[in-house]
Amino acid sequence: MKICYATDHLPGYHRIWGGAEQACYRLAKLLTRNGHELAVLSTKPLKKPEEDFDFFQIPVFEDLLPQRARYLIRQIKTAFIPYDPISHIFCHRLLKRIKPDVLHLHNFYSLSLALVWSAHRLGIPMVCSIYDYGAICPMGHLWLLKDYATYEGTPCRKFHGPHCFDCLSSYRKPGPFLRFLLFPLLSLRKRVYDFFLRRIDCFAVLSPSNATVLMEYGIEEEKTFVIPIPLSDKIEAQPVEQDSILYVGWIQPRKGPHIVVEAMPQILNRIPNAKLYLIGEQRSNKEYQRRMAALLNRQGLEGHVFLLGRRPYHEVRDFMQKANVVVIPEQWETIPPNALTESLVLGKALVASRIGGVLDFIRDGENGLMAGASEPADFAEKIVSILEDEALMERLCKGAAATGHDLFSEDSVYRRLLNLYHSVQGAKNPAHM
């Protein structure tokens, strides 16, 4: 098949990327290894990609602006006006020239929903992967913020509309002019996004709970498909570091690294040699950064907690293989993080929050242990129980590896993905059936 991927960023080629971009890249490599012709549309990279797929750089409106203004424009495009006229022109020309059998949209907020309109006009079948809820929530997380400094809030199922004003205001207090603009923009947002969403043929989600959220919004069940992230289980064994605990993810409140740091004194009372490694980039407000700094500077944690910043993928995987326990302290009902799926494939003992999409993968006591999302004491107790009980650790590791192989093996994901592409292509163009 001839397939086209659209993504704002790619790992290794753009400054900012995360789990969504890793998922996109892995699917791209999976397709090319299986002989498919692949083109990738993306924004300007830091260096020219040298890959076994064709890469096309797409100019976007913010490329014309000073550096300081670019982030603001991206935010406006994502939150209110998901259309980029420059991207539209270049994407339309490329799609018309490439003529792909399927266009697969990943995180493409900068490229914008102009891609959807172009593909619709050209009769190209479309699949859209959902890595966050930006298309149905201006903040992207379906979490009703009460206090941005602490990220305190509650789950939200109102989706987007004028009521989002309070949530957005907790993030940044609007002045009189912005306040005047926000209400009409928020009132129009649902209509604008729905116009484009109706033209997408199907949506790929990472777990059944994510599919449920889309159906609650109004997207038909027959248009949602669960496509997990493909991960290779062909790995070389690494020596395990005794009593080591690992967190991988953004250093920000919703990911919950503070929960594990707060749990460390209780862990050290029973496991004096325990060490916690935190891998991830700071993506939070100053209040949270100060809070984390205060936690890390507490007496007794020196030599036991290590904030390592961002690390290349091969280093992250090495840390995972060496860890006794991997923690997933998610605070919000969210898309399952890459660290969860990766740990399952590697057969690691997991302690994860009892919340959201995590529940689709972890069976408490079989392939991991669950803890209260905002309860450091519960996390500490579950982590200690694994470190003190070799039989429990072995059982959880075996269960995790079995789950990882069943759900995320490259062969399994490839079959699902190809079936999805063939079904959407056939539905759009019955002559292909």
ABEGO torsion letter per residue (X at the ends): XBBBBBBABBBGABABBBAAAAAAAAAAAAAAAAGBBBBBBBBBBABBBBBABBBBBBBBAAAABBAAAAAAAAAAAAAABABBAAAAAAAAAAAAAAGBABBBBBBAAAAEAAAAAAAAAAGBBBBBBBABAAAABAAGAGBBBABAAAGBEBBBAAEBEAAAAAAAAAABBBBAAAAAAAAAAAAAAAAAAAAAAAABABBBBABAAAAAAAAAAGBBAAABBBBBBBBBABBBBBBBBBGBBBBBEBBBAAAGAAAAAAAAAAAAAABAABBBBBBEBBBBBAAAAAAAAAAAABBGABGABBBAEBBBAAAAAAAAAABABBBBABABBBBBBAAAAAAAAAGBBBBBBBBEAAAAABBBGAAEBBBBAABAAAAAAAAAAAAABAAAAAAAAAAAAAAAAAAABAAAAAAAAAAAAAAAAAAABAAAX
